[in-house]
């Protein structure tokens, strides 16, 4: 499910060169699309990294079918998630832009 934040979705779309991060095929907005969390979006992840978990740094725009069939690609380690979280805590303006909250 994709939230209604057109400027942030377009940022992901352009940042990914108009391609799905899983299959590398072109993304079209008339297709079924999903947001993929690179670092798992669990209660544990939300509690430990509240700024990072729903940020553009942790999200990829992917085809709905690719999201269902992904095989462990596009993962972020706990170490990197921690580094991103600390960065977002120090840089409030960036955190406000990159979060879907």
MODELLER restraints for C-alpha pairs under 7 A, 6 or more apart:
rsr = mdl.restraints
at = mdl.atoms
rsr.add(forms.Gaussian(group=physical.xy_distance, feature=features.Distance(at['CA:1:A'], at['CA:34:A']), mean=5.59, stdev=0.5))
rsr.add(forms.Gaussian(group=physical.xy_distance, feature=features.Distance(at['CA:1:A'], at['CA:35:A']), mean=6.92, stdev=0.5))
rsr.add(forms.Gaussian(group=physical.xy_distance, feature=features.Distance(at['CA:2:A'], at['CA:34:A']), mean=5.90, stdev=0.5))
rsr.add(forms.Gaussian(group=physical.xy_distance, feature=features.Distance(at['CA:2:A'], at['CA:35:A']), mean=6.22, stdev=0.5))
rsr.add(forms.Gaussian(group=physical.xy_distance, feature=features.Distance(at['CA:12:A'], at['CA:60:A']), mean=6.78, stdev=0.5))
rsr.add(forms.Gaussian(group=physical.xy_distance, feature=features.Distance(at['CA:12:A'], at['CA:61:A']), mean=6.40, stdev=0.5))
rsr.add(forms.Gaussian(group=physical.xy_distance, feature=features.Distance(at['CA:13:A'], at['CA:61:A']), mean=6.77, stdev=0.5))
rsr.add(forms.Gaussian(group=physical.xy_distance, feature=features.Distance(at['CA:18:A'], at['CA:26:A']), mean=5.68, stdev=0.5))
rsr.add(forms.Gaussian(group=physical.xy_distance, feature=features.Distance(at['CA:18:A'], at['CA:27:A']), mean=5.58, stdev=0.5))
rsr.add(forms.Gaussian(group=physical.xy_distance, feature=features.Distance(at['CA:19:A'], at['CA:25:A']), mean=5.26, stdev=0.5))
rsr.add(forms.Gaussian(group=physical.xy_distance, feature=features.Distance(at['CA:19:A'], at['CA:26:A']), mean=4.36, stdev=0.5))
rsr.add(forms.Gaussian(group=physical.xy_distance, feature=features.Distance(at['CA:19:A'], at['CA:27:A']), mean=5.18, stdev=0.5))
rsr.add(forms.Gaussian(group=physical.xy_distance, feature=features.Distance(at['CA:20:A'], at['CA:26:A']), mean=6.33, stdev=0.5))
rsr.add(forms.Gaussian(group=physical.xy_distance, feature=features.Distance(at['CA:20:A'], at['CA:27:A']), mean=5.89, stdev=0.5))
rsr.add(forms.Gaussian(group=physical.xy_distance, feature=features.Distance(at['CA:20:A'], at['CA:61:A']), mean=6.30, stdev=0.5))
rsr.add(forms.Gaussian(group=physical.xy_distance, feature=features.Distance(at['CA:20:A'], at['CA:62:A']), mean=4.67, stdev=0.5))
rsr.add(forms.Gaussian(group=physical.xy_distance, feature=features.Distance(at['CA:20:A'], at['CA:63:A']), mean=6.31, stdev=0.5))
rsr.add(forms.Gaussian(group=physical.xy_distance, feature=features.Distance(at['CA:21:A'], at['CA:60:A']), mean=6.57, stdev=0.5))
rsr.add(forms.Gaussian(group=physical.xy_distance, feature=features.Distance(at['CA:21:A'], at['CA:62:A']), mean=6.10, stdev=0.5))
rsr.add(forms.Gaussian(group=physical.xy_distance, feature=features.Distance(at['CA:22:A'], at['CA:62:A']), mean=6.73, stdev=0.5))
rsr.add(forms.Gaussian(group=physical.xy_distance, feature=features.Distance(at['CA:22:A'], at['CA:66:A']), mean=6.47, stdev=0.5))
rsr.add(forms.Gaussian(group=physical.xy_distance, feature=features.Distance(at['CA:23:A'], at['CA:66:A']), mean=6.93, stdev=0.5))
rsr.add(forms.Gaussian(group=physical.xy_distance, feature=features.Distance(at['CA:32:A'], at['CA:63:A']), mean=5.99, stdev=0.5))
rsr.add(forms.Gaussian(group=physical.xy_distance, feature=features.Distance(at['CA:32:A'], at['CA:64:A']), mean=5.08, stdev=0.5))
rsr.add(forms.Gaussian(group=physical.xy_distance, feature=features.Distance(at['CA:33:A'], at['CA:61:A']), mean=6.91, stdev=0.5))
rsr.add(forms.Gaussian(group=physical.xy_distance, feature=features.Distance(at['CA:33:A'], at['CA:62:A']), mean=5.69, stdev=0.5))
rsr.add(forms.Gaussian(group=physical.xy_distance, feature=features.Distance(at['CA:33:A'], at['CA:63:A']), mean=4.49, stdev=0.5))
rsr.add(forms.Gaussian(group=physical.xy_distance, feature=features.Distance(at['CA:33:A'], at['CA:64:A']), mean=4.64, stdev=0.5))
rsr.add(forms.Gaussian(group=physical.xy_distance, feature=features.Distance(at['CA:34:A'], at['CA:61:A']), mean=5.97, stdev=0.5))
rsr.add(forms.Gaussian(group=physical.xy_distance, feature=features.Distance(at['CA:34:A'], at['CA:62:A']), mean=5.38, stdev=0.5))
rsr.add(forms.Gaussian(group=physical.xy_distance, feature=features.Distance(at['CA:34:A'], at['CA:63:A']), mean=6.02, stdev=0.5))
rsr.add(forms.Gaussian(group=physical.xy_distance, feature=features.Distance(at['CA:34:A'], at['CA:64:A']), mean=5.24, stdev=0.5))
rsr.add(forms.Gaussian(group=physical.xy_distance, feature=features.Distance(at['CA:34:A'], at['CA:67:A']), mean=6.87, stdev=0.5))
rsr.add(forms.Gaussian(group=physical.xy_distance, feature=features.Distance(at['CA:35:A'], at['CA:59:A']), mean=6.11, stdev=0.5))
rsr.add(forms.Gaussian(group=physical.xy_distance, feature=features.Distance(at['CA:35:A'], at['CA:60:A']), mean=5.56, stdev=0.5))
rsr.add(forms.Gaussian(group=physical.xy_distance, feature=features.Distance(at['CA:35:A'], at['CA:61:A']), mean=4.87, stdev=0.5))
rsr.add(forms.Gaussian(group=physical.xy_distance, feature=features.Distance(at['CA:35:A'], at['CA:62:A']), mean=6.19, stdev=0.5))
rsr.add(forms.Gaussian(group=physical.xy_distance, feature=features.Distance(at['CA:36:A'], at['CA:59:A']), mean=5.43, stdev=0.5))
rsr.add(forms.Gaussian(group=physical.xy_distance, feature=features.Distance(at['CA:36:A'], at['CA:60:A']), mean=5.06, stdev=0.5))
rsr.add(forms.Gaussian(group=physical.xy_distance, feature=features.Distance(at['CA:36:A'], at['CA:61:A']), mean=6.37, stdev=0.5))
rsr.add(forms.Gaussian(group=physical.xy_distance, feature=features.Distance(at['CA:36:A'], at['CA:62:A']), mean=6.68, stdev=0.5))
rsr.add(forms.Gaussian(group=physical.xy_distance, feature=features.Distance(at['CA:36:A'], at['CA:67:A']), mean=6.92, stdev=0.5))
rsr.add(forms.Gaussian(group=physical.xy_distance, feature=features.Distance(at['CA:37:A'], at['CA:58:A']), mean=5.65, stdev=0.5))
rsr.add(forms.Gaussian(group=physical.xy_distance, feature=features.Distance(at['CA:37:A'], at['CA:59:A']), mean=4.86, stdev=0.5))
rsr.add(forms.Gaussian(group=physical.xy_distance, feature=features.Distance(at['CA:37:A'], at['CA:60:A']), mean=6.72, stdev=0.5))
rsr.add(forms.Gaussian(group=physical.xy_distance, feature=features.Distance(at['CA:38:A'], at['CA:58:A']), mean=5.30, stdev=0.5))
rsr.add(forms.Gaussian(group=physical.xy_distance, feature=features.Distance(at['CA:38:A'], at['CA:59:A']), mean=6.05, stdev=0.5))
rsr.add(forms.Gaussian(group=physical.xy_distance, feature=features.Distance(at['CA:38:A'], at['CA:74:A']), mean=5.39, stdev=0.5))
rsr.add(forms.Gaussian(group=physical.xy_distance, feature=features.Distance(at['CA:38:A'], at['CA:75:A']), mean=4.57, stdev=0.5))
rsr.add(forms.Gaussian(group=physical.xy_distance, feature=features.Distance(at['CA:38:A'], at['CA:76:A']), mean=5.54, stdev=0.5))
rsr.add(forms.Gaussian(group=physical.xy_distance, feature=features.Distance(at['CA:39:A'], at['CA:58:A']), mean=6.36, stdev=0.5))
rsr.add(forms.Gaussian(group=physical.xy_distance, feature=features.Distance(at['CA:39:A'], at['CA:75:A']), mean=5.78, stdev=0.5))
rsr.add(forms.Gaussian(group=physical.xy_distance, feature=features.Distance(at['CA:39:A'], at['CA:76:A']), mean=5.08, stdev=0.5))
rsr.add(forms.Gaussian(group=physical.xy_distance, feature=features.Distance(at['CA:41:A'], at['CA:53:A']), mean=6.46, stdev=0.5))
rsr.add(forms.Gaussian(group=physical.xy_distance, feature=features.Distance(at['CA:45:A'], at['CA:53:A']), mean=6.74, stdev=0.5))
rsr.add(forms.Gaussian(group=physical.xy_distance, feature=features.Distance(at['CA:46:A'], at['CA:53:A']), mean=6.00, stdev=0.5))
rsr.add(forms.Gaussian(group=physical.xy_distance, feature=features.Distance(at['CA:49:A'], at['CA:85:A']), mean=5.88, stdev=0.5))
rsr.add(forms.Gaussian(group=physical.xy_distance, feature=features.Distance(at['CA:51:A'], at['CA:85:A']), mean=6.09, stdev=0.5))
rsr.add(forms.Gaussian(group=physical.xy_distance, feature=features.Distance(at['CA:51:A'], at['CA:88:A']), mean=6.56, stdev=0.5))
rsr.add(forms.Gaussian(group=physical.xy_distance, feature=features.Distance(at['CA:52:A'], at['CA:58:A']), mean=6.63, stdev=0.5))
rsr.add(forms.Gaussian(group=physical.xy_distance, feature=features.Distance(at['CA:52:A'], at['CA:84:A']), mean=6.38, stdev=0.5))
rsr.add(forms.Gaussian(group=physical.xy_distance, feature=features.Distance(at['CA:52:A'], at['CA:85:A']), mean=5.17, stdev=0.5))
rsr.add(forms.Gaussian(group=physical.xy_distance, feature=features.Distance(at['CA:54:A'], at['CA:99:A']), mean=5.74, stdev=0.5))
rsr.add(forms.Gaussian(group=physical.xy_distance, feature=features.Distance(at['CA:54:A'], at['CA:100:A']), mean=5.90, stdev=0.5))
rsr.add(forms.Gaussian(group=physical.xy_distance, feature=features.Distance(at['CA:55:A'], at['CA:98:A']), mean=4.94, stdev=0.5))
rsr.add(forms.Gaussian(group=physical.xy_distance, feature=features.Distance(at['CA:55:A'], at['CA:99:A']), mean=4.13, stdev=0.5))
rsr.add(forms.Gaussian(group=physical.xy_distance, feature=features.Distance(at['CA:55:A'], at['CA:100:A']), mean=6.21, stdev=0.5))
rsr.add(forms.Gaussian(group=physical.xy_distance, feature=features.Distance(at['CA:56:A'], at['CA:98:A']), mean=4.93, stdev=0.5))
rsr.add(forms.Gaussian(group=physical.xy_distance, feature=features.Distance(at['CA:56:A'], at['CA:99:A']), mean=6.31, stdev=0.5))
rsr.add(forms.Gaussian(group=physical.xy_distance, feature=features.Distance(at['CA:88:A'], at['CA:94:A']), mean=6.81, stdev=0.5))
rsr.add(forms.Gaussian(group=physical.xy_distance, feature=features.Distance(at['CA:88:A'], at['CA:95:A']), mean=5.09, stdev=0.5))
